[in-house]
């Protein structure tokens, strides 16, 4: 049943998710790739389901096996409503990806082609205290820019170069 919860969260099936939560299915279960139901819901922009999961005790800081937290996934997919909700639910805004060193501002800036949604996410993250001077690691391929190699760069440098 935990995998069913993940599937229904990814699909956005509010009624099924509500029923599974009421049956006591583990809202922090990690699926095949380590994502939780909250991670799938945040990635797919399912606001109501994210709220239900948080109300049911979902931990907003459990990362997938690739290191990305639900908040990072919401930022990556340009869902500022969910970025705000997750930050209000005490998701850690100081996430730094272990392999690339990207912080959440790097991720938001990388999505600048999404326009206002990315801009809203940047504002929310700055308001939450994310370090605008955080640097990526030297010579590492990044997920946010389709494996572009980065060289100890700040979010501002990314915005100037790629945004």
CORNOR-V785527 format. One record per backbone hydrogen bond with DSSP energy under -1.0 kcal/mol. NH is the residue of the N-H (numbers start at 0). CO is the residue of the C=O. If there is no record, write none. Layout:
# CORNOR-V785527
nh->{NH	NH}
co->{CO	CO}
This chain:
# CORNOR-V785527
nh->{4	5	6	7	8	9	10	11	12	13	16	17	18	19	20	21	22	23	24	28	30	33	39	40	41	42	43	45	46	49	50	51	52	53	54	55	56	57	61	63	64	66	72	73	74	75	76	77	78	82	83	84	85	86	87	88	89	90	96	100	106	107	108	109	111	113	114	116	118	119	120	121	122	123	124	125	126	127	128	129	133	135	136	138	139	141	145	146	149	151	157	158	159	160	161	162}
co->{0	1	2	3	4	5	6	7	7	11	12	13	14	15	16	17	18	20	19	25	34	30	35	36	37	38	39	40	44	45	46	47	48	49	50	51	53	52	58	67	32	63	68	69	70	71	72	74	73	78	79	80	81	82	83	84	86	85	101	96	102	103	104	105	108	110	111	113	114	115	116	117	118	119	120	121	122	123	125	124	130	152	99	149	149	147	142	141	139	136	153	154	155	156	157	158}
